[in-house]
Amino acid sequence: MKQQTSAATETRFKGKNIIDFACKTLYVGIDVHQRDWQVATVHEDLCLGNHRMGANSGKLIEHLQGRYRGARLKCVYESSAWGFTLQRQLTAAGIDCIVVNAADVSTNDKERKRKTDKWMP
């Protein structure tokens, strides 16, 4: 049973609150590694989700489009040894995605010293 609440953007379906993200822009940061990805989703300075998942573009697309139905998604990740395949697959699914140069992402000195995700052949 679907029931409309006082907030126009929230509904209840089978006991779960479902938020309508239609016409909203969500920003998705992806920390890409060989075996898994850390995915953070933000809307208006509010973190909607931050989770680790297996490195699978199909599952990522399914997650983003299912959980944030109707939203305009804008993804970003640092360039790495894993290339542009993820960017191409997200774009093909209708999700905006850019790849940035890791050296251009601003960090503080503490983060630079503890970064341990260097690629090793």
Secondary structure, DSSP 8 states (H G I E B T S, - for coil): -EEE-SSTTEEEETTEEEE--TT-EEEEEEEE-SSEEEEEEEETTEEEEEEEEES-HHHHHHHHHHHTTT-EEEEEEE--TTTTHHHHHHHHTT-EEEEE-GGGS---HHHHHH-------
